Amino acid sequence: MNRRAPVPRADSWRRGGCDPRRALLVDLYQTALAAVDGRTQVMAALAQSVTAPTAVIAIGKAAPAMIAGAYAHLGAHFHSGFVTTAAGYEAPLLDLPRVDLHFGDHPVPGAGSLAAGVALRRYVAALPPALGVLVLVSGGASSLIEDLLPGVALQDLQALNAWAHGRDVPIQTLNGLRRRLSTLKDGRLAALLHGRAAEALVLSDVPNDDPSVVGSGLIAVQTAPPLPWPSDLPSDLVTLLTRLAPPSGHRLPARVVGSLGMALDAIEGQARALGLQVERVTERVSGPAAEAGVAFAQALLASTADLIIAGGETTVVLPSAPGRGGRAQHLALAAAQVLDGQPNAMLLSAGTDGIDGASDDAGAVVDGGTVSRAAWDGESAAASLRQADAGRCLAASGDLIHTGPTTTNVGDLLMGLNMSDAQWARLAA
């Protein structure tokens, strides 16, 4: 078999390599993360608030960072805290006193999620009636905490998730069904706090930054009519949903303190300050990850701008035995097939939470040599996409981005850079 000569590994910039364009994309990604950091955004939002004794409830992947910001503002007025997050995200909590920490399960709710739901109910019930409450919600909350209605078992909830992950089911549809099984979602946590002085701050990872959608509506009942059930929803789940009568919910006053739009604003501002021509895709990226990756790569090659930016959340239909990676890596690898052989184009696809699907990586930066580098190591981009194993292929090509868990979660970011060496040299000069 004839193989092309190996192309220098795409992560060479980490080891002092010579292509600063890759480093620029990663730096812009870090700029976005800093702009929606949970701690700083909560501190800024509370800066004008009157300080009073307050209990703080924080749920989601960014919950530890958000409650750290609340603690920094409240100081001695911090009564106590309740946090549910994913394992690995707890670092901002290490020096905080009087915080009850729980680990839920993600992306599929599990026993830890149910235990956290029970603990949250007990925490709220034990609070002094006159005590104010601040609720902090971020992406991931839908899976990380749950308390099921009578007659609903964990197996029912997991069956719903398994059905959704085996199809191209938008997260809005899945969360719309999840909330019908819950005593906390669709404004029912807000209902538990009704009558107290309570408000909420939100890091949004959903379209239109609707507080009634983040975390399946822990803090706000959804005012829009519920989505119709998908036609292929299993009959046993249809029967279960039909016989349930969920309690009514409530709505807390809420402010969005971080969003995908804010992250993109930060990227755009920094890029323009550096002299780049920027094209921003206004439509939120959604749908199948591979299709979105192909479309974005094609748009990058057709654009006259130096940098194209976008964001959103895509889906991947998982086979029975999926491999390594998640939707951001899947999208990047599909895009790499379009960029194959292009000398000037590079594309970053990464989640703002720092963890993409079944991997420890945030996403990837791919370029015109990604496919050939992977092939040199015996990996096929096409086969990896069929097997939902993009992470394995991107590890072989050296394209993965690793940040570890971040302090935010507002969705996925996409950036495409198309600049020749000569264009870059003129910019750098």
C-alpha positions, 0 to 999 in steps of 0.5 A: 500500500502506498502512503503519503509522507507524514504531515507534521502533527497538528498539535505541534504548536503546543510543543513550540511548532511554527504555525501560530494560526492554530494557536490563535484559534485556541487563544480565541477559544480561551477568550470566549471561556473567560468572557462567560466564566461562571465566577466572574459573571455571577460576581458582576451580576451581584455587584449592585445587589443589597447584601443580606443573609442568603442560601445559595443553590447551584446546579450544573457543570458551572455550579461550583464556579458560580457559587464561588462568585456568589460567596465572594460577593456575600462574604459573611452573609453567605448562609450555606450552599447546595451544589450539584455538579459533574465529577471533575468540576468541583475545584472552585469549591475547595475553599468554600465553607458550609457547602453541601456538594453532590455529584449527579450523572451526565449525560444520562441521569443515574442514581447520583442524579436522584440522590441529589434531587432528594438531598435538594428537597431536604436542604430547601425544607430545612432552610429558615422561612425568612432566609433569602435564596439565590439559585444558580443554574447552568448547562448540564442541570437537566441530567445532573439532578432529578426527583421523579414523580410517583410511579416513575422509575429510574429505568424509565428515565434512562430508557427515554435517554437511550431512545433519544441518544439512538436517534437524531433527537434535539435536546429541546425535545428530550428535555421537554419529555424529561420535565414531564417526569419530574418533581423539580423541572418545569418550574417545580423547584421554583414552586418549592421556593415560592413565598421566599425572597428568591431570584436566579442567575443563569448561564444559558446553553439553550436557544434564545436564552430562555430560563424556562429551558435551561436545566429543563426549567428548574426555575421557570415553568415553560409558557409555550405549549409543550412539544408534541411527542415524537411519532416513534416514541416507544409505546411504554413511554407514551403510556407512562407519560399519558397517565402522569399528572405533574404538579404545576410550576412557578417562575423565579425572577431570573437574569441571564449572566452568560450565554453563547452570544456573549462568548461569540461577542468576545471572539469577534471583538478580539479577532477584529482588534487583531485586524481580522476580517470576521464573518459571524453566522447568526443562525444557531448551529444545530442538527446532525453534527457531521452535516453541520461540519461539512456545511461549515467547512464549505462556508469557510472555503467559500468566504472572503473573510479571514475568520468565520465564527458560529455556535450551537449544539448538534446531535450524533446518532450513537451506534450500539457501541460508540467509541471516543469523542462527542459532537464537537469532535464528530463535527470537526472530523467531518469538516476535516474531510472537506478541508483535506488538502487545503493548505490555508484552512483550519477549523476549531470545534469545541464545547465550552464546558471542556468535556466533549461526550465520551472523552476528556477532550474539549474538541479539536482543531483540524486542518488540511492535513488532518485526514492524512495524518490520521491515515498515516497512523492507520485511522480512517476518518470515514470509518471513525465517523460511522462508529462515532469514534471521532476522538480516536481518529483525532488523537491519531492526527494530533488535533485534540484540544484538552482543557479539562473541566472549565468554569462555564457551559454555554454550548459549543463554539465553531471557528474557521480560519482561512489565511495563507502564510503571506496573509498572516505575515502581513497581519503580523507585521 
